[in-house]
Amino acid sequence: MKLVQKTYLFCLLLLFILSFSLPAQAQSGLQQLDDRIMIDLQNQRTPEQTGIFMFLSRTHLYGDIGVPVGLLAAGVISNDKQMRQNSLYVASSTLLSTGLTYLIKHIVKRPRPFVQNINIVPVYRAGSTSFPSGHTSSSFATATALSRAYPKWYVIAPAFLWAGSVSYSRMYLGVHYPTDVAAGAALGVGSTFILQSLKK
């Protein structure tokens, strides 16, 4: 497990460094791919789907806050110390992910898709910067921490289905590039490993 954690942390750091050091041609190629995917998603929008993905996008706060609060409440009611500790682990992972996300956003300062490309029309205009996706990083941190605390398929499957749905919604709504979402997912998962490493 320690080897897996160290390998993942190394890959996460490498991904972050590469995001700054890729040649201009490679960055341009990734940007073109990002733009193409965003416009394809935009062309597939329907009012029904837009309503669903707006709802899914908003659930990240309910999940990020509701999961640790629910675990804490259940742990207090049942006098379950492990459940209370799991609540702290999930909350800490999500907070760490959120903090790192805002730090990287401040450093990278990537414009939102609709700011960078006038052909991309968002469902709504999100604020701040684009890289990485905060909704994605916090959702994946919550899902990963919960899955590590309760490694059962009936916990893991819905947790990551929810996190993946939140992530996809950010692209569908036109407020994040695919690379923003991919980096957010890596950061969210990585935050739980970082926290676990710090505890040991």
Backbone bond lengths (Angstrom), bond angles and torsions (degrees), N, CA, C in turn:
res aa  C-N    CA-C-N  psi(-1)  N-CA   C-N-CA  omega(-1)  CA-C   N-CA-C  phi
1 M - - - 1.463 - - 1.525 111.03 -
2 K 1.338 116.27 -40.03 1.463 119.73 179.44 1.520 110.53 -62.06
3 L 1.348 116.37 -39.80 1.458 120.48 179.36 1.527 110.22 -64.37
4 V 1.327 116.78 -40.99 1.466 121.09 178.75 1.523 110.23 -62.46
5 Q 1.331 116.39 -44.60 1.462 120.85 -179.99 1.525 111.19 -62.20
6 K 1.338 116.54 -46.18 1.463 120.34 -179.01 1.529 111.05 -64.55
7 T 1.336 116.21 -40.12 1.462 120.45 179.03 1.518 110.67 -63.76
8 Y 1.328 116.16 -43.46 1.470 120.02 -179.52 1.526 110.70 -64.53
9 L 1.328 116.84 -43.72 1.464 120.60 -179.95 1.523 111.05 -63.07
10 F 1.335 116.06 -39.03 1.462 120.28 177.94 1.530 110.43 -63.54
11 C 1.335 116.66 -44.01 1.467 120.89 179.87 1.525 111.21 -65.03
12 L 1.327 116.28 -37.91 1.464 120.78 178.81 1.527 110.70 -64.35
13 L 1.332 116.26 -43.70 1.461 121.06 177.94 1.523 110.80 -64.72
14 L 1.328 116.15 -40.92 1.461 120.99 179.25 1.527 110.88 -63.08
15 L 1.333 116.43 -41.74 1.463 121.21 177.85 1.521 111.07 -60.47
16 F 1.332 115.91 -41.93 1.461 120.72 -179.59 1.529 110.94 -65.12
17 I 1.342 116.66 -43.46 1.466 121.03 179.93 1.532 110.71 -65.51
18 L 1.340 115.96 -42.01 1.460 120.30 -178.69 1.524 112.35 -63.68
19 S 1.322 116.11 -29.27 1.467 119.40 -179.44 1.526 111.50 -63.76
20 F 1.333 116.14 -21.33 1.469 120.08 178.35 1.524 112.30 -99.81
21 S 1.340 116.63 -25.77 1.460 119.95 -169.62 1.525 114.31 -103.26
22 L 1.336 119.16 -2.20 1.454 120.26 178.86 1.527 110.26 -62.66
23 P 1.328 117.26 141.66 1.463 119.63 176.59 1.526 110.85 -58.71
24 A 1.323 115.77 155.30 1.468 120.68 -177.40 1.527 111.63 -57.76
25 Q 1.342 116.79 -36.71 1.460 120.72 -179.05 1.527 110.68 -64.36
26 A 1.341 116.57 -42.36 1.465 120.57 179.59 1.523 110.57 -67.00
27 Q 1.336 116.24 -40.96 1.463 120.20 178.01 1.524 110.52 -62.94
28 S 1.326 116.47 -39.71 1.459 120.97 178.88 1.522 110.74 -63.91
29 G 1.336 116.43 -40.04 1.464 120.84 178.39 1.516 112.03 -63.86
30 L 1.337 116.46 -42.52 1.465 120.75 177.32 1.523 110.87 -64.59
31 Q 1.330 116.15 -40.07 1.462 120.36 179.74 1.525 111.14 -63.52
32 Q 1.321 116.21 -41.52 1.464 120.01 178.58 1.521 111.07 -63.87
33 L 1.330 116.31 -40.04 1.466 120.43 177.75 1.523 110.40 -65.22
34 D 1.330 116.38 -44.18 1.467 121.22 176.42 1.528 110.90 -55.81
35 D 1.328 115.81 -49.53 1.465 120.89 -178.47 1.529 111.56 -61.26
36 R 1.327 115.43 -42.22 1.467 119.93 -177.59 1.530 110.91 -64.15
37 I 1.325 116.49 -43.28 1.468 120.58 179.04 1.523 110.58 -64.14
38 M 1.325 116.63 -43.15 1.462 120.59 -179.43 1.531 111.83 -61.58
39 I 1.317 117.04 -42.59 1.468 120.53 -179.49 1.527 110.78 -69.62
40 D 1.346 116.83 -36.79 1.471 120.17 175.98 1.527 110.85 -61.57
41 L 1.329 116.57 -44.72 1.466 120.58 178.23 1.527 110.70 -63.62
42 Q 1.305 115.93 -41.04 1.470 121.52 179.83 1.530 110.85 -60.05
43 N 1.330 116.55 -40.37 1.464 121.31 -178.20 1.526 112.67 -71.45
44 Q 1.324 117.07 -16.75 1.464 121.28 -178.43 1.531 112.94 -96.44
45 R 1.326 117.88 0.43 1.465 120.40 -176.72 1.531 112.32 -65.24
46 T 1.338 114.00 143.27 1.462 121.48 170.29 1.525 106.86 -131.83
47 P 1.314 118.81 156.99 1.467 119.92 178.99 1.526 113.10 -57.52
48 E 1.331 116.47 -38.33 1.465 120.32 -179.20 1.529 110.90 -65.84
49 Q 1.335 116.05 -47.39 1.461 120.21 179.80 1.519 111.16 -65.02
50 T 1.313 116.25 -38.85 1.465 119.83 179.87 1.521 110.82 -61.17
51 G 1.319 117.35 -41.46 1.463 121.00 177.16 1.514 112.11 -61.87
52 I 1.333 116.02 -42.09 1.468 120.87 179.64 1.522 110.66 -63.88
53 F 1.336 116.76 -46.24 1.461 119.54 -176.12 1.525 112.75 -74.51
54 M 1.321 117.56 -26.53 1.466 119.50 171.76 1.528 109.59 -64.49
55 F 1.333 116.09 -43.00 1.465 120.94 178.03 1.527 110.72 -62.50
56 L 1.340 116.79 -47.88 1.464 120.61 -179.19 1.523 111.43 -61.13
57 S 1.326 116.51 -39.59 1.461 120.04 179.36 1.523 111.37 -60.67
58 R 1.331 116.03 -38.23 1.467 120.20 -178.17 1.525 112.86 -74.80
59 T 1.337 117.63 -18.30 1.472 119.37 -176.97 1.521 112.99 -71.16
60 H 1.334 117.87 -12.03 1.467 117.89 -175.99 1.524 111.49 -60.91
61 L 1.326 117.12 -36.47 1.465 119.41 178.95 1.521 111.76 -68.89
62 Y 1.338 116.04 -39.87 1.464 119.73 179.13 1.528 110.75 -63.67
63 G 1.339 115.55 -39.72 1.459 119.02 178.81 1.517 112.66 -71.45
64 D 1.340 115.54 -46.42 1.464 120.36 -176.49 1.527 112.00 -64.23
65 I 1.322 116.69 -35.45 1.466 120.63 179.72 1.524 111.14 -93.50
66 G 1.335 115.58 -41.54 1.462 120.04 -174.62 1.515 114.57 -66.35
67 V 1.345 117.25 -37.05 1.471 119.81 -177.79 1.530 111.68 -64.17
68 P 1.343 119.81 -54.81 1.471 118.17 179.32 1.524 113.40 -65.30
69 V 1.338 117.33 -36.50 1.468 119.72 178.53 1.523 110.25 -65.84
70 G 1.332 116.65 -41.45 1.460 120.75 178.02 1.520 111.97 -62.88
71 L 1.335 116.12 -43.23 1.469 120.06 178.07 1.521 111.12 -63.78
72 L 1.335 115.97 -41.15 1.463 119.88 179.60 1.524 110.82 -63.69
73 A 1.326 116.40 -45.97 1.468 120.37 -179.87 1.522 110.94 -62.31
74 A 1.332 116.47 -44.54 1.464 120.11 179.46 1.522 110.93 -65.29
75 G 1.343 116.28 -37.42 1.461 120.29 178.88 1.509 112.92 -66.59
76 V 1.331 116.35 -37.73 1.468 120.83 178.26 1.524 110.32 -69.30
77 I 1.336 116.32 -45.44 1.465 120.78 -178.45 1.526 111.60 -63.01
78 S 1.339 115.93 -42.43 1.471 120.21 -177.25 1.524 113.05 -91.64
79 N 1.345 116.22 0.64 1.465 121.52 -177.36 1.535 111.21 55.48
80 D 1.331 114.96 44.28 1.462 122.12 -177.97 1.532 108.68 -104.06
81 K 1.329 115.94 104.09 1.464 120.87 -177.03 1.525 111.90 -63.80
82 Q 1.342 116.72 -40.87 1.460 120.73 -178.84 1.527 111.31 -62.54
83 M 1.315 116.33 -38.39 1.460 119.93 179.20 1.529 110.77 -66.62
84 R 1.314 116.26 -37.23 1.466 119.68 177.54 1.526 110.38 -66.57
85 Q 1.328 116.73 -39.05 1.464 120.58 176.98 1.530 111.02 -66.17
86 N 1.326 116.28 -38.17 1.468 120.44 177.26 1.524 110.90 -63.53
87 S 1.327 115.78 -36.77 1.462 120.64 176.81 1.525 110.60 -60.24
88 L 1.319 116.21 -44.19 1.465 121.19 179.41 1.524 111.00 -65.79
89 Y 1.333 116.77 -38.68 1.460 121.72 179.88 1.532 110.73 -64.04
90 V 1.329 116.80 -45.77 1.468 120.73 179.71 1.528 110.43 -64.13
91 A 1.331 116.14 -46.40 1.469 120.24 -179.35 1.526 111.19 -62.97
92 S 1.326 117.30 -42.54 1.466 121.45 -179.03 1.523 111.29 -65.72
93 S 1.329 116.77 -40.01 1.467 120.87 178.62 1.522 111.13 -62.15
94 T 1.331 115.62 -43.65 1.461 120.41 -179.42 1.523 111.13 -67.63
95 L 1.323 116.76 -40.91 1.466 120.64 178.65 1.526 111.27 -65.45
96 L 1.335 116.84 -41.43 1.462 120.41 178.43 1.524 110.11 -63.00
97 S 1.319 116.22 -45.21 1.458 120.89 178.76 1.527 111.31 -59.93
98 T 1.326 116.23 -43.28 1.464 120.76 179.95 1.526 111.46 -64.03
99 G 1.333 116.19 -42.38 1.459 120.48 178.69 1.516 112.35 -63.22
100 L 1.337 116.63 -44.72 1.463 120.65 179.00 1.524 111.18 -66.00
101 T 1.327 115.82 -36.39 1.466 120.14 179.04 1.522 111.09 -60.86
102 Y 1.319 116.35 -47.92 1.467 119.49 -178.71 1.528 111.57 -67.94
103 L 1.326 117.00 -32.14 1.462 120.34 176.25 1.527 110.49 -64.21
104 I 1.331 116.04 -47.57 1.464 120.45 -179.30 1.527 110.88 -67.13
105 K 1.328 117.03 -39.30 1.467 120.41 176.32 1.533 110.45 -56.10
106 H 1.328 115.23 -42.88 1.466 120.58 -178.62 1.528 111.16 -66.87
107 I 1.330 116.94 -34.79 1.461 120.94 -178.86 1.529 111.33 -76.63
108 V 1.340 116.24 -47.92 1.468 120.83 -173.86 1.530 112.24 -78.05
109 K 1.328 116.81 -43.92 1.473 123.06 178.39 1.532 112.74 54.59
110 R 1.304 116.17 46.99 1.467 120.06 177.05 1.531 109.57 -77.43
111 P 1.327 118.10 129.67 1.471 119.94 179.36 1.530 111.43 -66.28
112 R 1.316 115.97 154.51 1.460 121.11 174.73 1.533 109.39 -62.55
113 P 1.344 117.25 154.46 1.474 119.98 -178.66 1.521 113.82 -53.64
114 F 1.328 117.24 -42.93 1.468 120.87 -176.75 1.530 112.46 -73.15
115 V 1.330 116.82 -16.00 1.470 121.01 174.72 1.522 109.64 -83.82
116 Q 1.318 115.63 -38.91 1.460 121.52 -175.53 1.528 112.54 -80.05
117 N 1.332 116.42 -30.22 1.467 120.24 -176.60 1.531 108.95 -134.05
118 I 1.320 117.00 114.12 1.473 120.72 -175.33 1.528 112.21 -68.71
119 N 1.338 117.62 -14.67 1.464 120.81 178.62 1.526 112.42 -79.06
120 I 1.328 116.46 -12.77 1.462 120.96 178.88 1.525 108.33 -93.33
121 V 1.319 115.49 119.13 1.468 121.50 -178.03 1.529 108.28 -111.27
122 P 1.333 118.21 113.32 1.466 120.20 -177.97 1.526 111.75 -78.22
123 V 1.313 115.89 158.82 1.464 120.86 172.86 1.526 109.04 -68.58
124 Y 1.326 115.61 -36.63 1.469 121.64 172.43 1.521 107.56 -148.10
125 R 1.310 117.26 160.48 1.463 121.43 -175.43 1.528 109.72 -97.19
126 A 1.332 115.23 103.13 1.465 120.95 178.07 1.522 109.78 -75.41
127 G 1.316 116.16 153.87 1.459 120.90 179.14 1.512 112.15 -92.47
128 S 1.302 116.75 -169.79 1.472 126.73 179.69 1.524 111.22 56.91
129 T 1.321 116.39 -159.83 1.461 121.39 -177.31 1.523 110.21 -103.75
130 S 1.335 115.59 178.05 1.464 119.55 -164.88 1.529 116.00 -101.27
131 F 1.327 117.93 -32.41 1.473 120.44 -171.25 1.525 111.82 -109.48
132 P 1.340 117.01 124.73 1.470 130.16 -6.76 1.522 111.15 -87.76
133 S 1.323 116.27 177.53 1.465 120.76 179.21 1.526 110.55 -75.78
134 G 1.334 116.29 119.64 1.458 120.72 -179.68 1.516 112.95 -69.55
135 H 1.349 116.90 -39.64 1.464 120.20 177.11 1.531 109.97 -58.61
136 T 1.343 115.09 -43.42 1.464 120.08 -177.79 1.518 111.62 -67.78
137 S 1.321 117.31 -46.45 1.470 119.88 -176.79 1.523 111.51 -62.95
138 S 1.334 117.43 -43.87 1.465 119.06 -178.64 1.524 111.33 -70.22
139 S 1.334 117.62 -37.75 1.466 120.79 179.27 1.525 111.33 -65.50
140 F 1.335 116.59 -42.70 1.464 119.46 179.36 1.525 111.60 -71.55
141 A 1.325 117.56 -31.41 1.466 119.90 175.08 1.523 110.15 -64.61
142 T 1.330 116.60 -45.47 1.463 121.10 178.54 1.521 110.86 -62.11
143 A 1.336 116.71 -47.04 1.466 121.15 -178.48 1.527 111.70 -63.66
144 T 1.331 116.58 -42.24 1.468 120.47 -178.45 1.520 111.46 -68.46
145 A 1.325 116.79 -45.69 1.466 120.22 179.99 1.522 111.01 -63.00
146 L 1.329 116.86 -42.48 1.466 120.47 178.51 1.523 110.80 -63.70
147 S 1.328 116.73 -40.11 1.465 121.11 -179.84 1.521 112.11 -68.95
148 R 1.325 116.65 -33.98 1.468 119.71 177.22 1.528 111.02 -73.85
149 A 1.322 116.41 -31.99 1.468 119.94 177.93 1.524 111.31 -74.00
150 Y 1.335 115.91 -34.75 1.472 121.49 -179.03 1.529 108.74 -132.21
151 P 1.349 116.92 79.96 1.471 121.15 -173.92 1.530 113.59 -76.79
152 K 1.307 115.98 63.45 1.463 122.92 177.01 1.526 108.09 -118.74
153 W 1.330 116.50 145.44 1.464 119.83 -176.01 1.524 112.07 -58.84
154 Y 1.333 116.70 -35.09 1.461 119.76 -177.13 1.531 111.98 -75.71
155 V 1.325 117.40 -7.09 1.467 121.97 170.44 1.527 109.29 -98.55
156 I 1.328 115.84 -47.33 1.466 121.58 -175.25 1.530 112.17 -62.81
157 A 1.343 116.86 -48.21 1.472 120.60 -175.52 1.535 112.78 -60.32
158 P 1.341 119.14 -54.04 1.475 117.66 179.61 1.523 113.51 -67.00
159 A 1.348 116.82 -31.42 1.466 119.60 -179.58 1.525 110.79 -63.17
160 F 1.332 116.46 -47.02 1.461 119.16 -178.17 1.527 112.43 -79.21
161 L 1.329 117.14 -26.04 1.465 119.58 173.22 1.526 109.67 -63.99
162 W 1.327 115.60 -42.25 1.470 120.32 177.17 1.531 111.01 -63.88
163 A 1.338 116.81 -48.67 1.469 120.45 -179.02 1.529 111.04 -61.09
164 G 1.330 116.11 -41.74 1.460 119.79 178.43 1.519 112.56 -65.05
165 S 1.336 116.35 -37.10 1.467 120.95 179.05 1.523 111.26 -67.04
166 V 1.326 116.29 -41.79 1.467 120.38 176.52 1.531 109.63 -60.81
167 S 1.319 115.77 -43.81 1.468 120.90 -178.37 1.524 111.60 -62.64
168 Y 1.328 116.16 -47.05 1.466 120.34 -179.81 1.525 110.53 -62.69
169 S 1.324 116.40 -37.07 1.467 120.20 -179.14 1.525 111.70 -59.91
170 R 1.321 117.13 -32.92 1.468 120.56 -178.50 1.533 111.45 -67.21
171 M 1.327 115.85 -35.70 1.466 119.69 176.07 1.525 110.19 -74.19
172 Y 1.315 116.29 -45.17 1.465 121.08 -179.23 1.528 111.32 -57.31
173 L 1.323 116.42 -40.38 1.466 120.94 -177.74 1.528 112.96 -76.23
174 G 1.344 116.47 -7.84 1.458 120.51 175.64 1.512 115.15 83.05
175 V 1.333 117.28 19.52 1.468 119.63 -176.19 1.533 113.48 -108.53
176 H 1.350 117.07 -7.87 1.467 120.34 177.59 1.519 110.84 -144.66
177 Y 1.328 115.09 142.47 1.455 121.69 172.85 1.534 110.21 -75.43
178 P 1.346 117.76 158.46 1.465 120.46 174.07 1.532 113.08 -56.24
179 T 1.332 117.28 -37.85 1.467 119.05 179.51 1.528 111.79 -69.28
180 D 1.330 117.55 -29.72 1.472 120.59 173.52 1.524 110.06 -62.78
181 V 1.325 114.53 -43.27 1.463 120.99 -177.58 1.529 110.79 -69.46
182 A 1.337 116.68 -42.98 1.468 120.26 178.90 1.526 110.80 -61.24
183 A 1.331 116.46 -43.60 1.467 120.38 178.60 1.522 110.87 -65.96
184 G 1.335 116.96 -38.69 1.459 120.58 178.11 1.515 112.07 -62.93
185 A 1.339 116.67 -41.86 1.465 120.71 178.49 1.526 110.79 -63.53
186 A 1.337 116.47 -44.82 1.469 120.46 178.87 1.523 111.07 -62.27
187 L 1.319 116.30 -40.55 1.462 120.83 -179.92 1.524 111.01 -67.68
188 G 1.331 116.68 -40.80 1.460 120.16 179.47 1.514 112.38 -63.53
189 V 1.328 116.01 -46.73 1.467 120.23 177.63 1.521 109.90 -65.10
190 G 1.331 116.18 -43.90 1.462 120.47 -178.64 1.510 113.53 -62.27
191 S 1.322 117.58 -32.83 1.470 121.21 -179.48 1.521 111.83 -60.94
192 T 1.329 116.30 -37.38 1.470 118.87 179.64 1.529 111.00 -68.29
193 F 1.346 116.42 -36.27 1.464 119.98 177.83 1.528 110.75 -70.56
194 I 1.331 115.97 -39.41 1.466 119.80 177.22 1.517 110.26 -59.85
195 L 1.323 115.81 -46.64 1.463 120.85 -179.16 1.521 111.03 -62.69
196 Q 1.327 116.14 -41.90 1.465 120.58 179.30 1.524 110.59 -63.51
197 S 1.341 116.66 -39.22 1.465 120.74 179.35 1.522 111.39 -66.52
198 L 1.335 116.76 -37.89 1.464 120.81 179.95 1.525 111.82 -67.98
199 K 1.328 116.51 -28.80 1.460 120.83 -179.06 1.521 111.90 -72.68
200 K 1.357 116.38 -22.96 1.474 119.79 -174.76 1.523 111.11 -92.54
